[in-house]
Amino acid sequence: MLNYEVEPRLLVPLVPAGTELDRHGGLVFLSVVAFRFLNTRIRGFAIPWHRDFVELNLRFYVRREVDGQVRRGVVFIREVVPRLAIAAIARLVYNEPYVSLPMRSRVDPSPPAVRYEWYVGGRWQTLRARSESEPVIPAAGSHEEFITDHAWGYTRQRDGGTVEYQVEHERWGVRPARDIGIDADLGTLYGDALGAALTTPDSAFIVDGSPVRVYRPIRLPTPRRTNDNG
């Protein structure tokens, strides 16, 4: 996970209706996240040759208040996977911004070292990092908790509405990453404005994963419009 402090103006146009930008210490963050899905199932069923695969995504953080409780969530700007069927299902069920590209990865467990690659623009592009630290559950209120601990996802719909879905997993152990290498033109994936903001990360983690359950999406009520004509 590579995390970048960015100007709010870059993300305000992408915030789903009914949510607002979430901040930590008054700052807004954008994250590049590369990881592996393992033993994936959809409604309990595994699709042959589509259970284990790599994903690269770009996400930012929002919040929504429900009955006095704050729901902290993520919004994906673009998600890259190696198989067309995975991208098609995600777009169909969640309307998530998935695309398919050739991808490959290598994860060495001890000491933890990761390497993710995707093919675009006529070449393989790379993100790599390693850590020599033991995983630590983030402290409440910490930057690490803000980045890694979210129980909700939000997606803008084509008609301007929003869907919300719950994500359930145990708290993840976080390791500070070092020897970070990025050989990639992120502007190719995310556009020039966002690509220019993704230069030097403000923080970088290697995170121990866990079983994850993603629930069916629910459409949020359309915000009521006000009439200013008196």
N, C-alpha and C positions, 0 to 999 in steps of 0.2 A: 504494500500500500504506500503510494507516494502522495503526499498531501501538500497542497499549495494554497497559500493565502492569496485571495484574488479580490479585485474591486467588485462590490455588490452589483454595480451596473451591468457587469457581464452576464449575471445570472437572473436578474429581475425579470427579463422577458421570458424566461424559461420556467418560472415558478408556477406550479399548477394552481388553478382556482381553488380557494378554500384553505390554502396553506400560505405560510410566509417563510422567508429565509431564516434559518437557524444560525446562531452565532455562538462562538466560544471566545470569551474574553473580548467581546465586541467585534471579532474578526469573522470573516466568511471564508470557507475553505472548499476547495475542489480537489477530488482524489482520483488518481489513476490506480485501478485495482486489477491485478492479474491473479488468477487462481484456477484450481481444478475442481470440476464436479466429478464425484465418484459415486457409483451405484445410484444413478438418478432414476427416479420413477415419477410418472405423471398419474395422479389419482390411483396410486398403488401398482401401476403397470410399468414394466421396464420395456423400452423400445430397443430391439436388437441393434447392436453396433452404435447405440446412442446413449449408453449409460455413463461412460467416462469420457470427458472432454475438457478442453481448456476454454476459459473466457477471459477477455480483457474488457474492462468497462471504465467509463468516466462518469463520476457521480458527484452530486452536491447534496446539501443537507437542509431540510425544511422542518417545520413544526406545525401542529394543528391542535387547537384546544377543543376538547370534547367533555362536556359536563364538568368543567373545572379542572380536568386532567390534561396534561400536555402529552401529545403523541409525537415523538421524535422520529423522523423518517428520512428516507433517501429518495432522490430523483435521479434517474439515469439519463444521461445525455446521449450516449451511444454505447452499445454492447456488441462485442465482436466474438463470434464463435466459429468453429471450423466446419460445421455441417449445416447445409441449407434447411434440412427438416427441423432442426432445433430452432433456428432463427424464425422459420415460418410459424411454428407452434407458439413461440413467445409473442410474436406479433399478433397472432389470431386471438389468443386467450387474454393477454394483458395489454396489447397494443404497445409493447415495449419496443424501443428503437434498436432492434437487433439487425446486424448484417453478418454475412458469412465471408470469411477469408481463410486461406491456408494458415494453419497455426501448428506450433509444436512447443514442448516444454521439457524442462528437466528439473527435478527437485531432489536434492541430496539431503538426507535427514541429519547427518552428524559430521561436522557442524552444519546447521541449516544453511543451505544455499539454493537459490532459485534462479531459473532462467526461463523467460517466456519470449517467444518469437512469433511474429506474424508477417505475412508476405503481402506487401502493397507498394505501389509506386515502382515496381520492377525489381524489388530487392527484399531480403529478409531484414526486418527491423527488430530490435532487441531491447528488453528490460531485464536487468539482473541485479541481484543483491545477495548478501550473506549476513549472518549474525553469529556472534560467539557468546551470546547471553542466554540465560534460561528464560522461559516464558513467565510473564507476570500478569496476573489479573489486574486490569487498570483500577486505580483508585477512583472513588466517586468524585465527579467534578473535574477529572483530569482531561487533558487534551486527548490522551489515548482512549479514554472512555467515550468522549464525544465522537471520535472518528469511528470506532468499532461497534458501539452498542446502540443499535436502532431496531425497533420492533415493527416498523411500518415502512411500506413503500407507496409512492404516489406517482401516478402517470397521467399526463395531459392527454385528453382525447381530441380527436379531429374536430369535434364540434365545440371545443372550448371547455368541456366538462372535465371531471377528474375521477379516476378510480383509485381506491385505497385497498391495500391488501396487507395482511399481517404476516410477519416473518418471525418464526420461533426457533431459537437456538440457545444453548448455554453460553455463558460469558466466555469469550476467547482469551487465551493467553497471548500476550503481545511481547515481541522481542524488538529492540531497536535494530534497524538495519544499518549496515556499513558497506563500503566498497560498492556503492551504487553505480551502475552503468546504464546509460540510456543512449542507445544508438538508434534514434527514430525521428522521423518527421511527424510530430503529433498534429501539426496543422493539416496534414493530408487526411487524417481521420476526423478531426474535430473543427476544422475551419481555422482561418488565419487568426482571428481575434483570440479564441481560446488557446490555440497552439502557441501564440506569443506569450500567454500567461503561464504556460507550463515549461518554465526554464529550469530553475533550481528549486527542488522541493524544500519546504520548510521543515518537514519531518518525514521519516520513512520507517515502516515497520515490516517485519515478517510475522504473520499471525498464524497461530495454530488453529485449524478449522475444527469443525464438529458436525454432527448431523444437523440438518436444517429442514424445517417444514415451512412451505409457503402456502398460504391459504388462498381460496378463491377470491378474486377481486370483487369489490362492492362499489357501485357508483355513488359518489357523494351527491347530496341534494344540490340542485343548481342555486347559487346565491341569488337572493331576491334583489331585484333592481329597484332603485329609488327613483322617484319622480320629482324633479326640481322645479316643476311648473306651478307649484303652489296647491 
